[in-house]
Amino acid sequence: MLVLASFTAGLLSVVPVLEQPDYMTLLSARQSEVVSGALFQTLMVPAYAGFALVLYPVLRRADATLSLGFVGFRLVACGFHLLAVVMLPLLLHLADGYDATAASSGDASIAEVLRLARDLVNHVVVIVTLCLGDLMLFTLLFRRRLVPAWLSVWGIVGAALAILGSLLFLARAVDVVSGPYLLLNAPLALHGLVLAGWLIARGLNTRFLTEAADLSSASVAVPKAS
């Protein structure tokens, strides 16, 4: 449910006005759109963090290192999410009283730097950080057979493609609102929905963890031959 909540909040956190060439003249009139985007991006933080923290007790039994790395990257990504949220009211502040015919070039330059910084934080730093954590998660799920192998492999490929999309955006080879970028991120987004459905319907297969724990206990209980 937390995965579905983060996906929904992510869709509602989009601020289309910032993609307009004359966004500075439109921000004041579309302030509610900006505030709504900031609110829903803020709601993504507890959803992202909660998903990792809910899974951690089970994942730790499977692999302490990978599970801790997954949670750590998630929490770092949440911090950058909040940083991106803060940039939205700063843009609104610059837009107050903005006059395209009389405004100094300094105001427009600062606003453009903030907008670009937000794009870089959202689509490079956050995405790459989340995907690094996801690679650890899906590797753990694959090794311990906590979900079907095809679901884990799909997640690994999707995370790698999303990282590639972020690197291409960083290199200015693609734009955020472009077909290639969206196609590179689509597999991971669709995987998140499928994974959410699987966890709701079937949950994690912890049978192998239980068997491993039983074998470990049995090996300790059996005394060694002298």
C-alpha positions in Angstrom: 0.0 0.0 0.0 2.9 2.3 0.7 4.2 1.7 -2.8 0.9 2.6 -4.3 0.7 5.7 -2.1 4.1 6.9 -3.2 3.3 6.2 -6.9 0.0 8.2 -6.7 1.7 11.1 -4.8 4.5 11.1 -7.4 2.0 11.6 -10.2 0.2 14.4 -8.3 3.5 16.1 -7.4 4.2 17.1 -11.0 4.2 20.9 -11.6 3.5 21.4 -15.3 3.8 25.2 -15.1 7.5 24.9 -14.6 7.9 23.3 -18.0 6.4 26.4 -19.7 8.9 28.9 -21.3 7.3 31.8 -19.5 6.8 30.1 -16.2 7.8 33.1 -14.1 4.9 35.1 -15.4 2.5 32.2 -14.7 3.6 31.1 -11.3 1.6 33.6 -9.3 -1.6 32.8 -11.2 -1.1 29.1 -10.8 0.2 29.1 -7.2 -2.2 26.4 -6.1 -0.6 24.0 -8.6 2.8 24.7 -7.1 1.6 24.3 -3.5 -0.2 21.1 -4.5 3.0 19.7 -6.1 5.0 20.6 -3.0 2.4 18.9 -0.7 2.3 15.7 -2.6 6.1 15.5 -3.0 6.3 15.9 0.8 3.8 13.0 1.2 6.2 10.8 -0.9 8.8 11.0 1.9 6.9 9.0 4.6 5.7 6.5 1.9 9.3 5.9 0.6 10.8 5.7 4.1 7.9 3.6 5.4 8.2 1.0 2.7 11.9 0.4 3.5 11.4 0.4 7.3 8.5 -2.0 7.1 10.5 -4.5 5.0 13.7 -4.1 7.0 13.0 -6.6 9.8 12.4 -9.4 7.3 15.2 -8.3 4.9 17.7 -8.2 7.7 17.2 -11.9 8.4 18.1 -12.6 4.8 21.1 -10.2 4.3 22.1 -7.6 6.9 24.4 -5.7 4.6 22.1 -5.4 1.6 19.0 -4.6 3.7 20.9 -1.8 5.6 22.1 -0.4 2.3 18.6 -0.4 0.9 17.2 1.4 3.9 20.1 3.9 4.0 19.7 4.9 0.3 16.0 5.3 0.8 16.5 7.7 3.7 19.1 9.7 1.8 16.7 10.0 -1.1 14.0 11.2 1.3 16.3 14.0 2.4 16.8 15.1 -1.2 13.1 15.0 -1.8 12.6 17.5 1.0 15.3 19.7 -0.5 13.4 19.7 -3.8 10.2 20.7 -2.0 11.9 23.7 -0.4 12.8 25.1 -3.9 9.1 25.5 -4.9 8.2 28.2 -2.3 11.5 29.9 -3.2 10.3 30.1 -6.9 6.9 31.4 -5.7 8.7 34.1 -3.7 10.7 35.2 -6.8 7.5 35.2 -8.9 5.6 37.6 -6.6 5.4 40.9 -8.3 7.5 39.6 -11.3 7.2 41.8 -14.4 8.7 40.4 -17.5 9.1 43.8 -19.0 10.7 45.5 -16.0 12.2 42.7 -14.0 16.0 42.5 -13.7 17.8 39.7 -15.4 19.1 38.7 -12.0 15.6 37.6 -10.8 15.1 35.5 -13.9 18.6 34.0 -13.7 18.1 33.0 -10.0 14.7 31.5 -10.8 16.2 29.5 -13.7 19.0 28.2 -11.5 16.4 27.1 -8.9 14.3 25.4 -11.5 17.3 23.5 -13.0 18.5 22.6 -9.5 15.1 21.1 -8.7 15.2 19.1 -11.9 18.7 17.8 -11.1 17.7 16.9 -7.6 14.5 15.2 -8.6 15.6 13.4 -11.7 19.3 12.7 -11.1 20.1 12.7 -7.3 16.8 11.2 -6.1 16.4 8.7 -8.9 20.0 7.5 -8.8 19.9 7.2 -5.0 16.6 5.3 -5.0 17.8 3.0 -7.8 21.0 2.2 -6.0 19.0 1.1 -3.0 16.5 -0.8 -5.2 19.4 -2.7 -6.9 20.4 -3.9 -3.4 16.8 -4.8 -2.6 16.1 -6.7 -5.8 19.5 -8.5 -5.5 18.6 -9.6 -2.0 15.1 -10.7 -3.1 16.6 -12.7 -6.0 19.3 -14.4 -3.9 16.9 -15.4 -1.1 14.0 -16.2 -3.4 11.6 -13.9 -1.4 9.7 -13.1 -4.6 9.7 -14.9 -8.0 13.0 -14.6 -9.9 11.4 -12.8 -12.9 10.1 -10.1 -10.6 13.5 -9.5 -9.1 15.3 -9.5 -12.5 12.7 -7.1 -13.9 13.4 -4.7 -11.0 17.2 -4.9 -11.5 16.9 -4.1 -15.2 14.3 -1.3 -14.6 16.6 0.3 -12.0 19.6 0.2 -14.3 17.5 1.8 -17.1 16.3 4.5 -14.8 19.9 5.3 -13.8 20.8 5.5 -17.5 18.0 7.9 -18.1 19.2 10.1 -15.2 22.8 10.1 -16.5 21.6 11.0 -20.0 19.6 13.9 -18.5 22.6 15.0 -16.6 24.6 14.9 -19.8 21.9 17.0 -21.5 21.3 14.2 -24.0 17.5 14.0 -23.1 15.0 16.3 -21.5 12.8 15.3 -18.6 9.6 15.8 -20.6 10.7 13.6 -23.5 9.9 10.2 -24.9 13.3 8.6 -24.4 13.5 9.7 -20.8 10.0 8.5 -20.0 10.6 5.2 -21.8 13.7 4.5 -19.7 11.8 5.1 -16.5 8.6 3.3 -17.5 9.9 -0.3 -16.8 10.7 0.5 -13.1 7.5 2.5 -12.6 5.4 -0.4 -14.0 7.5 -2.9 -11.9 6.6 -0.9 -8.7 2.9 -1.4 -9.4 3.3 -5.1 -10.1 5.5 -5.6 -7.0 3.0 -3.8 -4.9 0.2 -6.0 -6.2 2.3 -9.1 -5.5 3.2 -8.1 -1.9 -0.5 -7.3 -1.2 -1.7 -10.6 -2.7 1.1 -13.0 -1.8 3.6 -11.2 0.5 7.3 -12.2 0.8 8.2 -15.9 0.6 10.0 -16.3 4.0 9.9 -20.1 3.9 13.5 -20.3 2.8 14.5 -17.9 5.6 12.7 -20.1 8.2 14.3 -23.3 6.8 17.7 -21.7 6.9 17.1 -20.6 10.5 15.9 -24.1 11.5 19.0 -25.7 9.9 21.3 -23.3 11.7 19.6 -24.0 15.0 19.9 -27.8 14.4 23.6 -27.5 13.6 24.2 -25.7 16.8 22.2 -28.2 18.8 24.0 -31.3 17.5 27.2 -31.8 19.5 30.4 -32.4 17.6 32.0 -35.8 17.8 35.0 -36.0 20.0 
